[in-house]
Amino acid sequence: MVTTVENFKKSKEFFKNGDVLNALESFDKVLEHFDQAKELNKTELLQFLNNLSQYCRDNNLKNEEAMVLRSLGRTHSKLRNHVEGLKFSYQALKIQKKIGKKLDIAESLVFLAEDLEISGNYDECILMFTEAAEVFHEMGKLRKEKDVIKEIDRLKAFSKEIVEDEYIMNKFHVDNY
């Protein structure tokens, strides 16, 4: 998709000019259409974000660094490198909690929960979603809180279903055949 490649070029241009926030905003558009963009070099995308992260560390741009780490986490998740994705997402959340920007914290918790769900860690996922819902509630972002609560309810129902299925399979020795 041409727009995805163009957004990546814009990201690189913004970074070259030292504009980290616009570079990330443009990069987020790359991630939105990532699955359709076969012509993007995945190694180049990761290297770009690593360079951006180093720039933020070198210039003590903590908020921007957290946002880059979050993008690194999301990118790794898109590439199905879930362990790496979770690592970067946890690092971003740690920085954002130190800074104290509630909206960034809540959004990072949601991204982290989504990644945890993919990895199958439902209990931790529910904890992250619950914390995000609480932060959205504190901020008065009731629509976002409601959306997150729907995700929690969906996961709890799914977890209950899994437990019931496992009980039935064990009771009737389904795996023994």
PLY file of the C-alpha trace (Angstrom):
ply
format ascii 1.0
element vertex 177
property float x
property float y
property float z
element edge 176
property int vertex1
property int vertex2
end_header
0.00 0.00 0.00
1.54 3.27 -1.16
0.22 5.34 1.75
1.96 3.06 4.23
5.30 3.48 2.51
4.70 7.23 2.29
3.91 7.39 6.00
7.13 5.57 6.77
9.07 8.05 4.61
7.36 10.88 6.49
8.32 9.27 9.80
11.96 9.13 8.75
11.84 12.75 7.59
10.31 13.93 10.87
12.96 12.00 12.81
15.73 13.51 10.69
14.41 16.92 11.76
14.29 15.89 15.43
10.47 15.83 15.59
9.93 12.61 17.54
6.20 13.04 18.22
5.28 13.56 14.57
7.60 10.73 13.57
5.67 8.45 15.93
2.29 9.73 14.79
3.20 8.97 11.20
4.63 5.60 12.21
1.35 4.70 13.95
-0.33 5.06 10.56
2.22 2.60 9.19
1.23 0.12 11.91
-2.48 0.57 11.18
-2.01 -0.78 7.65
0.98 -2.96 8.41
-0.67 -6.24 7.40
-1.36 -5.04 3.85
2.08 -3.49 3.33
4.16 -6.34 1.91
6.74 -3.96 0.49
7.91 -2.71 3.90
11.16 -4.10 5.21
10.39 -5.29 8.72
14.04 -5.07 9.78
14.14 -1.46 8.61
11.02 -0.64 10.64
12.52 -2.10 13.80
15.87 -0.40 13.20
14.07 2.93 12.73
12.31 2.53 16.08
15.52 1.41 17.79
17.30 4.50 16.44
14.41 6.67 17.60
14.55 5.07 21.04
18.30 5.70 21.30
17.80 9.33 20.25
15.21 9.75 23.03
17.54 8.21 25.63
20.47 10.35 24.46
18.36 13.50 24.74
16.55 12.53 27.96
13.13 12.59 26.28
11.38 10.23 28.70
7.81 10.69 27.46
8.86 10.24 23.85
11.01 7.24 24.79
8.01 5.57 26.41
5.95 6.18 23.29
8.71 4.72 21.09
8.94 1.67 23.34
5.18 1.24 23.07
5.47 1.40 19.27
8.29 -1.14 19.42
6.06 -3.41 21.46
3.17 -3.05 19.02
5.47 -3.60 16.03
6.95 -6.77 17.51
3.43 -8.00 18.23
2.44 -7.37 14.61
5.50 -9.41 13.61
4.33 -12.16 15.99
7.37 -11.69 18.25
5.12 -11.60 21.29
7.81 -12.04 23.95
9.76 -9.07 22.57
6.55 -7.10 22.20
5.63 -7.67 25.82
9.14 -6.71 26.95
8.97 -3.33 25.23
5.38 -2.73 26.33
6.31 -3.34 29.99
9.28 -0.96 29.65
7.01 1.73 28.18
4.46 1.30 30.95
7.16 1.55 33.63
8.37 4.90 32.24
4.84 6.20 31.77
3.94 5.38 35.36
7.00 7.36 36.53
5.95 10.33 34.37
2.33 10.04 35.54
0.41 10.84 32.35
-2.80 8.93 33.02
-4.05 8.70 29.43
-0.72 7.27 28.23
-0.73 4.82 31.13
-4.27 3.64 30.38
-3.57 3.24 26.65
-0.37 1.31 27.37
-2.25 -0.96 29.75
-4.79 -1.70 27.00
-2.05 -2.51 24.45
-0.29 -4.67 27.00
-3.53 -6.51 27.81
-4.14 -7.16 24.11
-0.65 -8.63 23.76
-1.10 -10.73 26.88
-4.34 -12.12 25.47
-2.56 -13.23 22.31
0.07 -14.96 24.44
-2.68 -16.79 26.33
-1.98 -15.15 29.69
-5.64 -14.36 30.43
-5.32 -13.71 34.16
-2.61 -11.08 33.67
-4.56 -9.70 30.70
-7.65 -9.19 32.87
-5.52 -7.46 35.52
-4.13 -5.03 32.93
-7.58 -4.32 31.48
-8.95 -3.77 35.01
-6.19 -1.29 35.82
-6.83 0.51 32.52
-10.57 0.70 33.27
-9.80 2.22 36.68
-7.53 4.85 35.15
-10.10 5.71 32.46
-12.73 6.00 35.22
-10.51 8.36 37.27
-10.08 10.53 34.18
-13.81 10.60 33.43
-13.30 8.73 30.14
-16.42 6.65 30.72
-16.83 5.45 27.12
-13.29 4.06 27.12
-13.88 2.55 30.55
-17.05 0.87 29.25
-15.20 -0.53 26.22
-12.49 -1.98 28.44
-15.06 -3.49 30.82
-16.65 -5.23 27.81
-13.25 -6.78 27.06
-12.91 -7.91 30.68
-16.36 -9.52 30.61
-15.57 -11.25 27.31
-12.31 -12.63 28.70
-13.91 -13.79 31.93
-16.61 -15.62 29.96
-13.96 -17.17 27.72
-11.85 -18.25 30.70
-14.89 -19.80 32.37
-15.66 -21.71 29.16
-12.09 -23.03 28.98
-12.22 -24.24 32.59
-15.56 -25.97 31.97
-14.24 -27.62 28.80
-11.16 -28.87 30.63
-13.30 -30.25 33.46
-15.49 -32.19 31.02
-12.49 -33.48 29.09
-10.84 -34.68 32.31
-14.05 -36.16 33.71
-14.66 -38.25 30.60
-10.95 -38.88 29.91
-11.21 -37.37 26.43
-7.43 -36.97 26.12
-6.83 -40.65 26.86
-8.15 -41.85 23.48
0 1
1 2
2 3
3 4
4 5
5 6
6 7
7 8
8 9
9 10
10 11
11 12
12 13
13 14
14 15
15 16
16 17
17 18
18 19
19 20
20 21
21 22
22 23
23 24
24 25
25 26
26 27
27 28
28 29
29 30
30 31
31 32
32 33
33 34
34 35
35 36
36 37
37 38
38 39
39 40
40 41
41 42
42 43
43 44
44 45
45 46
46 47
47 48
48 49
49 50
50 51
51 52
52 53
53 54
54 55
55 56
56 57
57 58
58 59
59 60
60 61
61 62
62 63
63 64
64 65
65 66
66 67
67 68
68 69
69 70
70 71
71 72
72 73
73 74
74 75
75 76
76 77
77 78
78 79
79 80
80 81
81 82
82 83
83 84
84 85
85 86
86 87
87 88
88 89
89 90
90 91
91 92
92 93
93 94
94 95
95 96
96 97
97 98
98 99
99 100
100 101
101 102
102 103
103 104
104 105
105 106
106 107
107 108
108 109
109 110
110 111
111 112
112 113
113 114
114 115
115 116
116 117
117 118
118 119
119 120
120 121
121 122
122 123
123 124
124 125
125 126
126 127
127 128
128 129
129 130
130 131
131 132
132 133
133 134
134 135
135 136
136 137
137 138
138 139
139 140
140 141
141 142
142 143
143 144
144 145
145 146
146 147
147 148
148 149
149 150
150 151
151 152
152 153
153 154
154 155
155 156
156 157
157 158
158 159
159 160
160 161
161 162
162 163
163 164
164 165
165 166
166 167
167 168
168 169
169 170
170 171
171 172
172 173
173 174
174 175
175 176
